[in-house]
Amino acid sequence: MYECVVIGISDSRQQWFPPHVERLIAEGRVFSGGKRHHEIMRNHLPSDAEWIDITVPISQVFQRYEQYSRLIIFASGDPLFYGFAATIQRECPKCRMRVYPSFNSLQMLAHRMCLSYQNMRAVSLTGRPWDKFDEALIRGEEIIGVLTDHHKTPQVIWQRMLDYGYDNYQMTVGENLGNEELEHVGFFEADREYAIPNCLILQRRQIRPHPFGIPENDFALLDGRVNMITKAPIRLLTLSALELGNHSCFWDIGFCTGSVSIEARLQFPHLRVEAFEIRSQGEELMRQNSHRFGVPGIGVHMGDFLQLDLSGIERPDAVFIGGHGGRLAEVVRRVQDVLLPGGILVFNSVSQESQQVFRKAVKDAGMHLQDEIYVAFDKHNPITIMSAK
């Protein structure tokens, strides 16, 4: 099994290393890193050095590594901060590894800004989805540090924030940090083309309202019918029954206006939310309401739940049936096929008939019925919140 010495570097063309790291480089023979790392380190390597470019597929790179007993690998900044050290741990868990870090780019940007960053929430969008960034926005983090890529650029990130009403942050962008000739740091400019690599820091300037139980009249409604929406007290009791703080992926079946999905994501920003609706108007209602309340990242799936291809959607550990089109038992059976072990299913019943159908369907599916919560709210029909595991 080979040994990896992973050394973090900046974009500076005048690298400085502690004496013991300099000795490791001078005594090394096989080196590796990206093409940019090779350009930076070319003049620091021994004359007989062999270099292995890190390219895709990464599996072939590790196959080459196995030919040697010891390698020195160069990585950007801190290799353990969204860096190549994690790739080594994943691809070769038995590899012996030593890490000598440099400052990562978000640390360098904070230094240029003279910003105390101990409260910063760091998020990587480099080849990654929006999930963690959206979570940080919804939580209203005071400082958010973001690693970007060719697609999720400062302009794209800023536009996403504006689309969901997050204009309460100031963005500072750092380009080519550590490069003496090309480095630039400044406030975001919408018409500027930013050099790559870049990263950014968002500083909250004011706290955005974060309601707990959104009033139903605040939503865009289906045909203006307020009775088609789950009332705020019922919505919060339903989320409590779903135990969403203990789960990671929530499916909302029959979302209508999106009120349950939006409230769930707002109160539990870590949650992956997938919402299903058969009525075509639902898609626009979800778009309007999620933008209105600052809730990005909800997956929307239009069509008959019983006919949709669910194979490419993350399996849930919590499900709410908000609509079933008179086919409650069939919906329960399909949910049972995808619900993860230990998952929970919740249904709000407005009639004795639907209660009986749910109880029988749950029993037939081999699930255990939990306690039922009977709720009467104002002059509305009583509702029984039913859950099964």
N, C-alpha and C positions, 0 to 999 in steps of 0.2 A: 504494500500500500504506500502510495507516494505522499510526500509532505508538500503543503502549499504555504508559501510565505506571501501574504497579500499586503501590498503597500499602497496606501492612499496617496494620490497626488492631486495637485491643483492644475489649472490651465496655464500657470506661469511657465515661461521658457527658461527660467532660472530657478530650478528646483533646489530646495535645501532639505537635507536629511540629517538626523542625529548621527553621530559617529558610528554607532552599532548598526544602523540601517545602511549606511554607506558601505560598511564592511560586507554586509550580506549581499549587496548589489555587486561589489567588486569581486566577490568570491563565487558569484552565481554563473551558471552556464546556460540554462534554459529559462527564457522569459516569455511572458504572455500578457495580452491586453488588447484593447481595441486599437484600430488604426490611428486614432487621435492620440492615444497613449504612447504608441510607438514613435510618432512624430515628436512628441514632447521629450521622451526619454532616450531617443536614439543616441545622442552624444554622451549619455551617462552610462552606457552599457560597455562591458568588456569587449575588446575587438573580436573575440571568437564567439560572441553570444549567438544563440539560436533563438528566434522569435516565433511564437505561435499566435496568429491573429484569432481573436474571439469573434466568431461569426456564427450565423445560423446555418444548419441546425446545431444547437449547442451540444447535442449528444456526440457528434463527431469530434468536437473540440476535446471533450473529456476522454474520448477513445485515444486521442493523441497524447493526452496527459499521462495515461497509464503506461506509456513507454519509458517514463522517467521516474526516478526515485525522489526527485526534489525539483520544484518549480518556484519561480518568483513571478507573481502576477500583480500587475499594476491596475488599479481601479480609481475611479473618480472619488475624491473626498474621503468620506468614511465608508469603507466597504461593507460595514454592518448596518448602514442607514440606507435602505432601499438599494443596496449595492450588490456587487458580485459575490461577496462572501456568503450571502444567503443562497445564491445559486449553487455554490460549491457544496454547502450543507445539504441541499436538496438532491443534487446529482451524484454526490459521492459522500454519504454520511459518515463513512469510516475514515475518510481522509484526515490526516493530521494537519491542523491549520493554525498558523499564527498571523495576527493582524496588527499592522502598524498604521493607524488612521491619520488622515489629515482633516482639516475642517471640511464639512460638507457645504454645499452651495447655499443652503438656507442660513447656516451659521454665518457664512461670509457676508451674505446680504444684510443680515441683522447687524453685523459689525460695521458695515459701511453706513448703515442708518443710525448707528449708536443706539440701537434698540435693545432694551432688556427683554430677552425672549424666553424666559423660563416658563411662561404661560402659553407659549405658542403651540397650536395644534398643527402638526406636520402632516401633509397629505401628498401622496404621489399620484399624478395623472399620467405618468409616463407609461404608455401602453396599458393603462388600467381604466376601468369604468368610472363613472361619476360618483359612485355610491358614497365613498368616504368624504368626498368634497361636499356633496349635498348634505350629508349628516352634520358636518361642521357648520354649514350655513344655517340649517334648521335649529341647531343648538345655540346659535348666536355666539360662537366662540369669539373671544376678545381679539386674538391674533391668529391668523391662519397662514401657514407657510405652504406654498404649492410648488411642486416640481412639475414642469410642463413637458410637452413633446411637440412633434411637428403638426399634430392635429388639434390638440387641446392647447392652443396658443393663448397669450394674454387677451387678445381680442375676443376669441371664442368664449373664454371663461367670463370675461366682463359682460358679454352679451347675455350669457345664461343667467348671470346674477341679476341683470336688469329685467329680463323676462319674468323672473319670479319675485321682483320687488326688493332685491337686496342691494339698494343703492346707498346703504348706510355704512359702507366700507370704503376706505381709501387704499388704492393699489399702488405698490412700489415694485418696479421691475428691475432685476439685475441681469445684465447680459455679459457673457464671456468673463465671469468673475475669476479673478486671479491672473488674467492675461493683461500684462502691463500695457500693451498697445491698444487693445480692443475693448477693455472693460468699460461698461457704462451703467450707471444707476440713476433712476429718475422715476417720478410719478408717471402713472399710466397715461398714454396719449392714444386716443382711438385711431388716429390716422398714421401712426408710426409703424413701420415694419421692424419687428424685433429679431435681432440676430439669435441664432441657436448655437450653443445652449443658453437658455435663460431660465430664471425662476422668479417667483413673485411672493410678496408678503402683503396680506390684507390686514388692515387695522380698523377695527370697529370704531365708528365715530358716534353712533347713537344706538340705543337698544331698540330693536324692532319688536312691536307687540306680539305676544305669544299667548293666544287665548287658550283657556282650558274649558272645552265645551263650546264650540262655535254655535251661536244662535242660528236656527234653521232659516230664518228670513234673510240672513247674510249670504246664503248660497244662491247661485244661479239655479233655478228650479226647472223641473220637467213640466213644460206647458204652464208654468207659473203656479203649479199645484203644491202648496206647502205641505199637504198631507202625504205627499209621496216621499218625504224625507224622514229619516230616523231622527226623532227629537233628541236634543242635546243630552238630557238626563239619561234617556234610554241608551244613547250612543256610548256614553261613558260607562254605564253599567255593563254594556255588552263588551267593551274593551277590557273591563276588569275581569269578566267571566272568561275571556280568551287568554288571560295570563300572559299578555304580550311581552312583558318585561323578561320573561323566561324563554322566549322563542325568537327565531331569527328570520323566518319566512312566513308571511301571512297572505292567504288568498281570501279575497272578498268577492263572492259569487252573487251576481245581480246587483252591481254597484249603483245603478240609476244616476244620481247626481254626484256620487263619489264621496259622500259625507263621511262614511265609516272609514274608507281607505285614507282619506285626507286627515281625519282626526287621529287615526292610528299612527300614521307617519309623523304627524306633528308632535304627538306625545311620546312616541318611541322612535326617534330618528335613526336608530341602528337597524330598524326593521326593513327587510326587503318586502315590498308590497306588490302583489300581482292582482289586478282587478278585472273582472269578467262581466260583460253585459251584452244582452241580445238586442236591445233597442238601439237603433242607429244614433238617436239623439244623445245617447250617453257619452259618446266619444267627445263631442264638443262641450258638453257639460263638465266632464272631467277636466278638459283642457282649461276651460274658464275658471273653474273653482280651484284647481291646483295652482294656477298662476295667481289667482286672487289672494290665496292664503299662504303663498310662498312655500309650496310643497313639491319640489322637483323629484323625479326619480321613480314615480309610480308606473309600473308596467301595465299597459292597457291592452286587453284582448277582447275583440268584438266578435260576436256570433253566439250560436247555441252552445252552451257549456258542454252539453252531452255529445256534441259533434266535433268540438275543437280538438286539434292535435296538441296534446299537453306534453309531449315528449321532450321538447326543448325548453321547458319552463322549470325553474328550480322547484323541487318538491316542497310542500308546505309542512310546517309543524303546528300551524294554527289556521283554521278555516272558519269563515262566517258565511252562512247562507242567508243572504238578504232578499233573494228572489229565486223562485223555482219554477214558475210557469205551470203550476199544477202537477209537477213531476218530482215532488220532494223525495220520494223513495229512490228514484233513479239517480237523482243528484247525490244523495247520501252514499249510494253504492259506488258511484264514480269517485267521490271524495275518498272513500275507504281504500280505493286502489292506489291512491297517490300519497295519502297522509303518512308522514313518517312515524315510526314507532314512538309511542309516548305523546303523540300529537293530540290536539284538542279540536273539537268541532262544536260550534255554537249556532243556534237557530232561535229566532224570536217568533213565537207563535201568537197569533191573534184569535185562534179558535180551538175548540175542543177537538175538532176533526184533525187539524194539522198536528196537534200535540200527539194524538194517537198514531198518526202516520209516522211521525218522527221517532217515537218510542219503538215502534215495531221495526222500522228501517235500521235504527241503531243496533237493536238486539240481533237482527239478521246479519248485520255486518260484523258481529262479534265485538262490539264496543260496549263500554260500561257507561251507563247514564249517570250523570252527576246530579247534584242538587238543582232544583228548579227555583227560579226567582220570579215571583208574581209581582208585577208593577202596575199601578194605576196612576196615570199622570193627567192632571187637569180633567177635561171632559173627553179626552181621547179614550178609545177602547183599551181595556186592560191588556197587558202583554206578559207572556210567560217566557223568560229567558232560559233556554234549555241548553245544556252542554253535555258532551260525551267525550270520553277518552278511549 
